[in-house]
Amino acid sequence: MTCGGGWGDGRGETDPEDRVLHPLPRAAWLAQELLTTFEGDLAEVCLVPATGGVFVVRLGDRVLWDRREQGFPEPSAVKRLVRDEVAPGRPLGHVEAPTPDPDA
């Protein structure tokens, strides 16, 4: 994955919902999480500033997550998607721990 080309002009569409969303801090935190989790498997993680609440996770030319279609992701969901592409079979630790049964 490389930063640069193919990202458009950096401007996203706007709607009233987008005016209250500020995904950059979340994107920066998620980028750090991905770089830490997949150290040695990812060459880089790019943050591309845009307006309009744009939050898209790409791996190469593939879109793994798009907020406009799927809402904001849980970090574990993005980690699973990236893992399945760059390091299939790698355990993600507590992210994949089974959820305790509240009725047990």
TAZI-V836548 format. One record per run of one state. SS is the DSSP state (H for helix, E for strand, - for the rest). FROM is the first residue (numbers start at 1). LEN is the number of residues. If there is no record, write none. Layout:
SS_FROM_LEN, SS_FROM_LEN
This chain:
-_1_15, H_16_5, -_21_3, H_24_14, -_38_18, E_56_4, -_60_2, E_62_5, H_67_4, -_71_4, H_75_12, -_87_6, H_93_4, -_97_8
